[in-house]
Every structure is written in structure tokens, then in C-alpha cells.
Amino acid sequence: MKQAAWRKPTDVKLTFGKNVDFVQSDRGSRLAVFNIHGNHYRLIAAIHYLEEHPVKGRVYVLSILSHEEYDENRWKREL
């Protein structure tokens, strides 16, 4: 991610393919959900894109959950 210069979610999808999905929390936040460790865990992040300066964009890790915790959907209300 350090070397990434993403301008939009499709750029992230090109980098991570099926290992990333984009979801909306109950509070309206658009979040990236990464499958990690062989799909056993989920890393939920907020990605702040900077169209004019993509290398200065930021990725904020909000939560790391087991697959089971993720499926409970509590995180959707919390984030």
C-alpha cells in the first residue's frame, strides 16, 4: 500500500482483485474490506483518495475481525 497511487476504488480492486470488496456501513461510510490470511480474517479500512496527489492518499485500518466476527455485522453499526 505504501507505493500505491489509487485514485478510486477500481484502482484498489485492480491491485487486490477478489481479496477486496467495498461496503457501506450503517452510518454511511464507504469502507474497503480485505480478505486476509486465507480468507480467515477481514481487515476493514477507510481509504481517503486524493485525486490530484494519489501518492499522498491514506488508508486507515479501522478493524481486524475473524470471518465469524465479520459475519455478525456488528461492525456495520459501529464504523
The first five atom37 places (N, CA, C, CB, O) and aatype in JSON, in Angstrom:
{
  "aatype": [12, 11, 5, 0, 0, 17, 1, 11, 14, 16, 3, 19, 11, 10, 16, 13, 7, 11, 2, 19, 3, 13, 19, 5, 15, 3, 1, 7, 15, 1, 10, 0, 19, 13, 2, 9, 8, 7, 2, 8, 18, 1, 10, 9, 0, 0, 9, 8, 18, 10, 6, 6, 8, 14, 19, 11, 7, 1, 19, 18, 19, 10, 15, 9, 10, 15, 8, 6, 6, 18, 3, 6, 2, 1, 17, 11, 1, 6, 10],
  "atom_mask": [
    [1, 1, 1, 1, 1],
    [1, 1, 1, 1, 1],
    [1, 1, 1, 1, 1],
    [1, 1, 1, 1, 1],
    [1, 1, 1, 1, 1],
    [1, 1, 1, 1, 1],
    [1, 1, 1, 1, 1],
    [1, 1, 1, 1, 1],
    [1, 1, 1, 1, 1],
    [1, 1, 1, 1, 1],
    [1, 1, 1, 1, 1],
    [1, 1, 1, 1, 1],
    [1, 1, 1, 1, 1],
    [1, 1, 1, 1, 1],
    [1, 1, 1, 1, 1],
    [1, 1, 1, 1, 1],
    [1, 1, 1, 0, 1],
    [1, 1, 1, 1, 1],
    [1, 1, 1, 1, 1],
    [1, 1, 1, 1, 1],
    [1, 1, 1, 1, 1],
    [1, 1, 1, 1, 1],
    [1, 1, 1, 1, 1],
    [1, 1, 1, 1, 1],
    [1, 1, 1, 1, 1],
    [1, 1, 1, 1, 1],
    [1, 1, 1, 1, 1],
    [1, 1, 1, 0, 1],
    [1, 1, 1, 1, 1],
    [1, 1, 1, 1, 1],
    [1, 1, 1, 1, 1],
    [1, 1, 1, 1, 1],
    [1, 1, 1, 1, 1],
    [1, 1, 1, 1, 1],
    [1, 1, 1, 1, 1],
    [1, 1, 1, 1, 1],
    [1, 1, 1, 1, 1],
    [1, 1, 1, 0, 1],
    [1, 1, 1, 1, 1],
    [1, 1, 1, 1, 1],
    [1, 1, 1, 1, 1],
    [1, 1, 1, 1, 1],
    [1, 1, 1, 1, 1],
    [1, 1, 1, 1, 1],
    [1, 1, 1, 1, 1],
    [1, 1, 1, 1, 1],
    [1, 1, 1, 1, 1],
    [1, 1, 1, 1, 1],
    [1, 1, 1, 1, 1],
    [1, 1, 1, 1, 1],
    [1, 1, 1, 1, 1],
    [1, 1, 1, 1, 1],
    [1, 1, 1, 1, 1],
    [1, 1, 1, 1, 1],
    [1, 1, 1, 1, 1],
    [1, 1, 1, 1, 1],
    [1, 1, 1, 0, 1],
    [1, 1, 1, 1, 1],
    [1, 1, 1, 1, 1],
    [1, 1, 1, 1, 1],
    [1, 1, 1, 1, 1],
    [1, 1, 1, 1, 1],
    [1, 1, 1, 1, 1],
    [1, 1, 1, 1, 1],
    [1, 1, 1, 1, 1],
    [1, 1, 1, 1, 1],
    [1, 1, 1, 1, 1],
    [1, 1, 1, 1, 1],
    [1, 1, 1, 1, 1],
    [1, 1, 1, 1, 1],
    [1, 1, 1, 1, 1],
    [1, 1, 1, 1, 1],
    [1, 1, 1, 1, 1],
    [1, 1, 1, 1, 1],
    [1, 1, 1, 1, 1],
    [1, 1, 1, 1, 1],
    [1, 1, 1, 1, 1],
    [1, 1, 1, 1, 1],
    [1, 1, 1, 1, 1]
  ],
  "atom_positions": [
    [[0.81, -1.19, 0.0], [0.0, 0.0, 0.0], [0.86, 1.26, 0.0], [-0.93, 0.0, 1.19], [0.44, 2.3, -0.49]],
    [[2.06, 1.15, 0.55], [2.92, 2.33, 0.6], [3.2, 2.9, -0.78], [4.22, 1.98, 1.29], [3.29, 4.12, -0.94]],
    [[3.35, 2.06, -1.76], [3.7, 2.51, -3.11], [2.47, 2.78, -3.98], [4.57, 1.48, -3.77], [2.6, 3.22, -5.12]],
    [[1.29, 2.51, -3.45], [0.07, 2.65, -4.24], [-0.25, 4.12, -4.53], [-1.11, 2.0, -3.52], [0.05, 5.01, -3.74]],
    [[-0.85, 4.33, -5.69], [-1.3, 5.67, -6.07], [-2.72, 5.54, -6.59], [-0.36, 6.32, -7.17], [-3.01, 5.8, -7.76]],
    [[-3.62, 5.14, -5.68], [-5.0, 4.9, -6.07], [-5.76, 6.2, -6.18], [-5.68, 3.99, -5.06], [-5.61, 7.1, -5.35]],
    [[-6.57, 6.31, -7.21], [-7.42, 7.49, -7.4], [-8.9, 7.18, -7.11], [-7.27, 8.02, -8.84], [-9.7, 8.09, -6.88]],
    [[-9.24, 5.88, -7.13], [-10.64, 5.49, -6.95], [-10.69, 4.0, -6.57], [-11.48, 5.76, -8.24], [-9.69, 3.3, -6.69]],
    [[-11.84, 3.53, -6.11], [-11.96, 2.13, -5.69], [-11.58, 1.12, -6.77], [-13.37, 1.85, -5.24], [-11.05, 0.05, -6.45]],
    [[-11.83, 1.41, -8.02], [-11.47, 0.45, -9.06], [-9.96, 0.23, -9.14], [-11.99, 0.92, -10.43], [-9.51, -0.85, -9.52]],
    [[-9.17, 1.24, -8.77], [-7.72, 1.07, -8.72], [-7.32, 0.08, -7.63], [-7.03, 2.43, -8.48], [-6.41, -0.73, -7.82]],
    [[-7.99, 0.16, -6.49], [-7.73, -0.77, -5.39], [-8.1, -2.18, -5.84], [-8.52, -0.37, -4.11], [-7.38, -3.14, -5.57]],
    [[-9.23, -2.31, -6.51], [-9.7, -3.61, -7.0], [-8.7, -4.21, -7.99], [-11.08, -3.48, -7.66], [-8.48, -5.42, -7.99]],
    [[-8.09, -3.38, -8.82], [-7.07, -3.86, -9.75], [-5.86, -4.4, -9.01], [-6.65, -2.74, -10.71], [-5.22, -5.35, -9.47]],
    [[-5.54, -3.81, -7.87], [-4.4, -4.26, -7.07], [-4.7, -5.54, -6.31], [-3.98, -3.17, -6.1], [-3.87, -6.46, -6.3]],
    [[-5.86, -5.63, -5.68], [-6.17, -6.74, -4.78], [-7.17, -7.75, -5.34], [-6.7, -6.2, -3.51], [-7.36, -8.81, -4.76]],
    [[-7.79, -7.44, -6.45], [-8.73, -8.38, -7.09], [-9.84, -8.82, -6.17], [0.0, 0.0, 0.0], [-10.49, -7.99, -5.52]],
    [[-10.07, -10.13, -6.12], [-11.18, -10.66, -5.33], [-10.96, -10.57, -3.83], [-11.43, -12.1, -5.71], [-11.86, -10.9, -3.05]],
    [[-9.78, -10.14, -3.41], [-9.48, -10.04, -1.98], [-9.89, -8.71, -1.36], [-8.03, -10.26, -1.76], [-9.54, -8.43, -0.21]],
    [[-10.62, -7.89, -2.11], [-11.15, -6.65, -1.55], [-12.56, -6.42, -2.07], [-10.23, -5.45, -1.9], [-12.86, -6.66, -3.24]],
    [[-13.41, -5.96, -1.18], [-14.77, -5.58, -1.54], [-15.04, -4.22, -0.9], [-15.82, -6.65, -1.08], [-14.39, -3.83, 0.06]],
    [[-16.01, -3.52, -1.45], [-16.39, -2.22, -0.91], [-17.81, -2.3, -0.4], [-16.25, -1.1, -1.98], [-18.71, -2.75, -1.1]],
    [[-17.99, -1.85, 0.84], [-19.29, -1.92, 1.5], [-19.59, -0.58, 2.14], [-19.31, -3.06, 2.56], [-18.71, 0.26, 2.32]],
    [[-20.84, -0.4, 2.48], [-21.25, 0.81, 3.17], [-21.71, 0.43, 4.56], [-22.37, 1.56, 2.39], [-22.49, -0.5, 4.74]],
    [[-21.22, 1.17, 5.57], [-21.64, 0.91, 6.94], [-23.04, 1.5, 7.14], [-20.63, 1.52, 7.96], [-23.54, 2.24, 6.29]],
    [[-23.65, 1.16, 8.25], [-24.97, 1.7, 8.57], [-24.93, 3.21, 8.76], [-25.52, 1.04, 9.82], [-25.96, 3.88, 8.65]],
    [[-23.75, 3.75, 9.05], [-23.58, 5.2, 9.23], [-23.25, 5.92, 7.92], [-22.48, 5.47, 10.25], [-23.07, 7.13, 7.9]],
    [[-23.18, 5.15, 6.84], [-22.95, 5.76, 5.53], [-21.5, 5.8, 5.08], [0.0, 0.0, 0.0], [-21.22, 6.29, 3.98]],
    [[-20.58, 5.3, 5.87], [-19.18, 5.27, 5.48], [-18.94, 4.22, 4.41], [-18.28, 5.01, 6.69], [-19.43, 3.1, 4.51]],
    [[-18.2, 4.59, 3.39], [-17.82, 3.63, 2.34], [-16.48, 3.03, 2.75], [-17.73, 4.32, 0.9], [-15.48, 3.74, 2.86]],
    [[-16.46, 1.72, 2.96], [-15.3, 1.05, 3.53], [-14.78, -0.04, 2.59], [-15.64, 0.45, 4.88], [-15.53, -0.62, 1.81]],
    [[-13.5, -0.3, 2.71], [-12.86, -1.39, 1.97], [-12.7, -2.56, 2.94], [-11.47, -0.96, 1.36], [-12.24, -2.39, 4.07]],
    [[-13.08, -3.75, 2.5], [-12.95, -4.95, 3.31], [-11.99, -5.89, 2.58], [-14.35, -5.63, 3.58], [-12.29, -6.37, 1.49]],
    [[-10.85, -6.15, 3.21], [-9.82, -7.01, 2.64], [-9.89, -8.39, 3.27], [-8.41, -6.4, 2.83], [-9.99, -8.51, 4.49]],
    [[-9.85, -9.43, 2.46], [-9.74, -10.8, 2.95], [-8.26, -11.05, 3.21], [-10.33, -11.84, 1.91], [-7.43, -10.87, 2.32]],
    [[-7.94, -11.45, 4.43], [-6.54, -11.72, 4.76], [-6.38, -13.09, 5.4], [-5.99, -10.63, 5.7], [-7.35, -13.68, 5.89]],
    [[-5.18, -13.58, 5.37], [-4.81, -14.89, 5.93], [-5.74, -16.0, 5.42], [-4.85, -14.83, 7.47], [-6.4, -16.69, 6.19]],
    [[-5.74, -16.13, 4.1], [-6.53, -17.21, 3.5], [-8.01, -17.1, 3.74], [0.0, 0.0, 0.0], [-8.7, -18.12, 3.86]],
    [[-8.52, -15.87, 3.82], [-9.95, -15.61, 4.0], [-10.44, -15.95, 5.41], [-10.74, -16.4, 2.98], [-11.64, -16.1, 5.63]],
    [[-9.51, -16.08, 6.37], [-9.9, -16.35, 7.76], [-10.2, -15.06, 8.52], [-8.8, -17.13, 8.47], [-10.91, -15.08, 9.53]],
    [[-9.65, -13.95, 8.04], [-9.82, -12.67, 8.71], [-10.24, -11.59, 7.72], [-8.53, -12.26, 9.43], [-10.04, -11.73, 6.51]],
    [[-10.82, -10.51, 8.27], [-11.2, -9.35, 7.46], [-10.53, -8.12, 8.05], [-12.76, -9.18, 7.42], [-10.57, -7.88, 9.25]],
    [[-9.91, -7.35, 7.19], [-9.34, -6.07, 7.57], [-10.26, -5.01, 6.97], [-7.84, -5.91, 7.07], [-10.44, -4.95, 5.75]],
    [[-10.83, -4.18, 7.83], [-11.75, -3.14, 7.37], [-11.01, -1.81, 7.43], [-13.06, -3.1, 8.25], [-10.44, -1.44, 8.46]],
    [[-11.04, -1.1, 6.31], [-10.28, 0.15, 6.21], [-11.1, 1.23, 5.53], [-8.97, -0.08, 5.45], [-11.99, 0.96, 4.73]],
    [[-10.76, 2.47, 5.89], [-11.28, 3.64, 5.18], [-10.15, 4.13, 4.3], [-11.8, 4.78, 6.19], [-9.03, 4.34, 4.77]],
    [[-10.42, 4.32, 3.03], [-9.4, 4.8, 2.1], [-9.78, 6.22, 1.7], [-9.27, 3.87, 0.85], [-10.88, 6.47, 1.2]],
    [[-8.85, 7.13, 1.91], [-9.05, 8.53, 1.52], [-8.22, 8.78, 0.27], [-8.65, 9.52, 2.68], [-6.99, 8.83, 0.32]],
    [[-8.91, 8.94, -0.83], [-8.27, 9.16, -2.13], [-8.0, 10.64, -2.33], [-9.14, 8.6, -3.27], [-8.82, 11.48, -1.93]],
    [[-6.87, 10.96, -2.93], [-6.57, 12.34, -3.3], [-6.37, 12.36, -4.8], [-5.31, 12.88, -2.54], [-5.3, 12.02, -5.3]],
    [[-7.37, 12.76, -5.51], [-7.37, 12.74, -6.97], [-6.16, 13.48, -7.55], [-8.65, 13.36, -7.5], [-5.53, 13.0, -8.49]],
    [[-5.85, 14.64, -6.99], [-4.75, 15.46, -7.52], [-3.37, 14.91, -7.14], [-4.88, 16.88, -7.02], [-2.41, 15.09, -7.89]],
    [[-3.28, 14.26, -5.99], [-2.0, 13.73, -5.5], [-2.2, 12.31, -4.96], [-1.4, 14.66, -4.38], [-2.14, 12.12, -3.75]],
    [[-2.43, 11.32, -5.82], [-2.8, 9.98, -5.35], [-1.77, 9.32, -4.44], [-3.04, 9.1, -6.53], [-2.14, 8.51, -3.6]],
    [[-0.49, 9.63, -4.59], [0.51, 9.01, -3.72], [0.42, 9.52, -2.29], [1.91, 9.25, -4.27], [1.04, 8.95, -1.39]],
    [[-0.33, 10.59, -2.06], [-0.5, 11.13, -0.72], [-1.81, 10.69, -0.08], [-0.43, 12.65, -0.75], [-2.15, 11.16, 1.01]],
    [[-2.55, 9.82, -0.73], [-3.78, 9.29, -0.14], [-3.45, 8.49, 1.11], [0.0, 0.0, 0.0], [-2.3, 8.15, 1.36]],
    [[-4.47, 8.19, 1.89], [-4.27, 7.48, 3.15], [-5.2, 6.29, 3.27], [-4.48, 8.42, 4.33], [-6.32, 6.29, 2.75]],
    [[-4.71, 5.25, 3.96], [-5.52, 4.08, 4.29], [-5.54, 3.99, 5.81], [-4.95, 2.76, 3.63], [-4.49, 3.9, 6.45]],
    [[-6.73, 4.0, 6.37], [-6.89, 3.93, 7.82], [-7.5, 2.57, 8.18], [-7.8, 5.09, 8.34], [-8.62, 2.25, 7.78]],
    [[-6.74, 1.77, 8.93], [-7.24, 0.47, 9.37], [-8.2, 0.71, 10.53], [-6.06, -0.49, 9.79], [-7.81, 1.27, 11.56]],
    [[-9.44, 0.29, 10.36], [-10.46, 0.53, 11.38], [-10.7, -0.69, 12.26], [-11.77, 0.92, 10.72], [-11.03, -0.56, 13.44]],
    [[-10.52, -1.89, 11.67], [-10.78, -3.09, 12.45], [-10.2, -4.31, 11.74], [-12.3, -3.27, 12.68], [-10.11, -4.34, 10.51]],
    [[-9.8, -5.29, 12.53], [-9.41, -6.6, 12.01], [-10.26, -7.61, 12.74], [-7.87, -6.89, 12.2], [-10.22, -7.69, 13.97]],
    [[-11.04, -8.37, 12.0], [-12.0, -9.3, 12.58], [-11.81, -10.7, 12.03], [-13.43, -8.83, 12.32], [-11.32, -10.87, 10.91]],
    [[-12.19, -11.69, 12.81], [-12.24, -13.05, 12.27], [-13.41, -13.11, 11.28], [-12.4, -14.13, 13.42], [-14.28, -12.24, 11.28]],
    [[-13.42, -14.11, 10.45], [-14.51, -14.28, 9.49], [-15.85, -14.35, 10.22], [-14.3, -15.56, 8.64], [-16.84, -13.77, 9.78]],
    [[-15.87, -15.05, 11.35], [-17.11, -15.2, 12.12], [-17.57, -13.86, 12.7], [-16.91, -16.22, 13.25], [-18.76, -13.54, 12.66]],
    [[-16.64, -13.08, 13.25], [-16.99, -11.77, 13.8], [-17.52, -10.85, 12.71], [-15.77, -11.13, 14.49], [-18.48, -10.11, 12.91]],
    [[-16.9, -10.91, 11.57], [-17.34, -10.09, 10.44], [-18.77, -10.44, 10.05], [-16.39, -10.28, 9.23], [-19.59, -9.55, 9.8]],
    [[-19.08, -11.72, 9.99], [-20.41, -12.17, 9.58], [-21.51, -11.76, 10.56], [-20.42, -13.67, 9.43], [-22.68, -11.75, 10.19]],
    [[-21.15, -11.42, 11.8], [-22.14, -10.96, 12.78], [-22.67, -9.57, 12.44], [-21.55, -10.96, 14.18], [-23.74, -9.18, 12.92]],
    [[-21.94, -8.81, 11.62], [-22.33, -7.48, 11.13], [-22.41, -6.39, 12.19], [-23.64, -7.58, 10.46], [-22.93, -5.32, 11.9]],
    [[-21.92, -6.63, 13.4], [-21.9, -5.56, 14.4], [-21.05, -4.39, 13.94], [-21.37, -6.08, 15.74], [-21.37, -3.23, 14.23]],
    [[-19.98, -4.67, 13.23], [-19.07, -3.64, 12.76], [-19.79, -2.61, 11.88], [-17.91, -4.27, 12.0], [-19.4, -1.44, 11.84]],
    [[-20.83, -3.05, 11.17], [-21.56, -2.12, 10.3], [-22.22, -1.0, 11.1], [-22.61, -2.86, 9.49], [-22.34, 0.12, 10.61]],
    [[-22.66, -1.3, 12.31], [-23.27, -0.28, 13.17], [-22.22, 0.58, 13.87], [-24.17, -0.94, 14.19], [-22.48, 1.73, 14.21]],
    [[-21.04, 0.01, 14.09], [-20.0, 0.68, 14.87], [-19.1, 1.58, 14.04], [-19.16, -0.34, 15.56], [-18.57, 2.56, 14.57]],
    [[-18.92, 1.29, 12.77], [-17.97, 2.05, 11.95], [-18.69, 3.03, 11.03], [-17.09, 1.1, 11.13], [-18.04, 3.75, 10.27]]
  ]
}
